[in-house]
Amino acid sequence: MPRRITPEDLLAIQLPGEPQLSPDGKRLAYVVARIDKEKNETRHQIFVMDASPGARPAPFTSGQKSDRNPRWSPDGSRLAFLSNRSGKNQIWVMNALGGEAWQLTRFKDGVNGPPVWSPDSKAIAFTASVKAGGPELEDEKDEEQDLYTKHTKGVKRISRIFYKLD
């Protein structure tokens, strides 16, 4: 007799997605989505594996929050991704070989889209909703944020749908 699918079976499904091949083509980063039944939410985790036959995936990120949209730096040394570790989606960066991630953005309302690396791996472009006066940062005030504030002065604010015509 065929086995029937139960709601618990559906909650146990893990969905892979968002594959990103490293610049040298040797590694693959991707996201696995799981349902957290107790919190009634979907949690995302980044995995990395060698792009060779028989390679086994390894978790790249962990924790109780969601990590998504992994993007390799063009030099292959780092992986940038969106995470809600600090409450809102922010961009985090991690060494491609693993280790501790560091928070790159600190926008009060979070970041909207995936990070995009510059060709020289020295800058990251992203989108975020900001008010007319410029970006609002999280309430924390520390030396790291002062450095961050220094680098947000060149923010370009787009207020018209036809901004490319300017």
C-alpha positions as CSV (number, residue, x, y, z in Angstrom):
1,M,0.0,0.0,0.0
2,P,1.4,3.4,-0.9
3,R,2.5,5.7,1.9
4,R,0.4,8.8,2.4
5,I,2.1,12.2,2.7
6,T,1.5,13.9,6.0
7,P,1.8,17.6,7.0
8,E,4.9,16.6,8.9
9,D,6.4,15.3,5.7
10,L,5.8,18.6,4.0
11,L,7.3,20.5,6.9
12,A,10.5,18.3,6.5
13,I,11.1,19.3,2.9
14,Q,14.4,21.2,2.3
15,L,14.5,23.2,-0.9
16,P,17.9,24.1,-2.4
17,G,18.2,27.3,-4.5
18,E,20.2,30.4,-5.4
19,P,23.2,28.6,-6.8
20,Q,26.4,30.7,-7.3
21,L,29.5,29.3,-8.9
22,S,32.8,30.7,-7.7
23,P,34.8,32.8,-10.2
24,D,37.3,29.9,-10.7
25,G,34.4,27.4,-11.2
26,K,35.7,25.1,-8.5
27,R,33.2,25.8,-5.7
28,L,29.4,26.2,-5.5
29,A,27.5,28.2,-2.9
30,Y,23.8,27.7,-2.6
31,V,20.9,28.2,-0.1
32,V,18.8,25.6,1.5
33,A,15.3,26.7,2.7
34,R,13.7,24.8,5.7
35,I,10.5,25.4,7.6
36,D,10.9,26.1,11.3
37,K,7.6,24.6,12.6
38,E,7.9,26.1,16.1
39,K,8.5,29.7,14.9
40,N,6.2,29.3,11.8
41,E,8.8,30.7,9.5
42,T,11.2,29.7,6.7
43,R,14.9,29.7,7.6
44,H,17.6,29.8,4.9
45,Q,21.2,28.6,5.3
46,I,24.1,28.8,2.9
47,F,26.1,25.7,1.9
48,V,29.3,25.5,-0.1
49,M,30.7,22.5,-1.9
50,D,33.4,21.7,-4.4
51,A,32.0,21.6,-7.9
52,S,33.5,18.1,-8.6
53,P,31.7,14.8,-8.9
54,G,31.1,13.1,-5.5
55,A,31.8,16.3,-3.5
56,R,29.8,16.7,-0.3
57,P,28.2,20.0,0.7
58,A,29.2,21.7,4.0
59,P,27.2,24.3,5.9
60,F,28.8,27.7,5.3
61,T,26.5,29.6,7.7
62,S,24.6,28.5,10.8
63,G,22.3,29.9,13.5
64,Q,18.7,30.7,14.1
65,K,18.4,33.4,11.4
66,S,18.2,33.4,7.6
67,D,21.2,33.8,5.3
68,R,20.5,34.3,1.6
69,N,21.7,35.6,-1.7
70,P,25.4,34.5,-1.5
71,R,27.7,36.3,-4.0
72,W,31.4,35.4,-4.5
73,S,33.8,38.3,-4.8
74,P,35.4,38.3,-8.2
75,D,38.8,37.3,-6.7
76,G,37.1,34.4,-5.0
77,S,38.4,35.3,-1.5
78,R,35.1,36.3,0.1
79,L,31.3,35.6,0.0
80,A,28.8,38.4,0.6
81,F,25.3,37.6,1.6
82,L,22.1,39.0,3.1
83,S,21.2,38.0,6.6
84,N,18.6,39.0,9.2
85,R,21.0,38.3,12.1
86,S,20.7,41.8,13.4
87,G,16.9,42.0,12.9
88,K,16.6,43.4,9.4
89,N,18.3,42.2,6.3
90,Q,21.9,43.5,6.1
91,I,24.9,42.6,4.0
92,W,27.4,40.3,5.8
93,V,30.8,39.2,4.4
94,M,32.7,36.1,5.2
95,N,36.1,34.6,4.1
96,A,35.5,32.1,1.4
97,L,37.2,29.4,3.5
98,G,34.9,30.0,6.4
99,G,35.3,31.7,9.8
100,E,33.3,34.5,11.4
101,A,31.1,36.8,9.3
102,W,31.2,40.5,9.7
103,Q,28.3,42.9,9.2
104,L,29.0,45.4,6.3
105,T,25.8,47.4,6.3
106,R,23.8,48.9,9.2
107,F,20.7,50.5,7.7
108,K,17.9,51.0,10.1
109,D,15.4,49.6,7.5
110,G,17.7,47.0,6.2
111,V,18.9,46.2,2.6
112,N,16.5,45.3,-0.2
113,G,18.5,43.3,-2.7
114,P,21.4,41.0,-3.1
115,P,25.0,42.4,-3.0
116,V,26.9,43.0,-6.2
117,W,30.7,43.0,-6.1
118,S,32.8,45.5,-8.1
119,P,35.2,43.8,-10.6
120,D,38.2,44.5,-8.4
121,S,36.5,43.0,-5.2
122,K,37.0,46.3,-3.3
123,A,33.4,47.5,-3.2
124,I,29.8,46.2,-3.0
125,A,26.8,47.8,-4.6
126,F,23.3,47.2,-3.2
127,T,19.9,48.7,-2.9
128,A,18.2,50.0,0.3
129,S,15.3,52.3,1.0
130,V,16.4,55.6,2.5
131,K,14.8,58.8,3.4
132,A,15.4,62.2,1.7
133,G,18.0,63.2,4.3
134,G,20.2,60.1,3.5
135,P,20.6,56.7,5.1
136,E,19.5,56.1,8.6
137,L,21.8,53.9,10.5
138,E,21.0,51.5,13.4
139,D,21.1,53.1,16.9
140,E,24.4,51.4,17.8
141,K,27.2,54.0,18.0
142,D,30.7,52.6,18.0
143,E,34.0,53.0,16.2
144,E,33.0,50.4,13.5
145,Q,29.9,52.4,12.7
146,D,31.9,55.6,12.5
147,L,34.0,54.0,9.8
148,Y,30.9,52.8,8.1
149,T,29.3,56.3,8.2
150,K,32.5,57.7,6.5
151,H,31.9,55.3,3.6
152,T,28.2,56.1,3.0
153,K,28.7,59.7,1.9
154,G,28.7,58.7,-1.8
155,V,25.2,57.1,-1.6
156,K,23.2,57.8,-4.7
157,R,19.5,58.5,-4.1
158,I,17.1,57.5,-6.9
159,S,13.8,59.3,-6.6
160,R,12.5,59.0,-10.2
161,I,11.5,56.0,-12.2
162,F,13.3,57.4,-15.2
163,Y,16.6,58.0,-13.4
164,K,18.6,56.4,-16.2
165,L,17.7,59.3,-18.5
166,D,19.5,61.8,-16.3
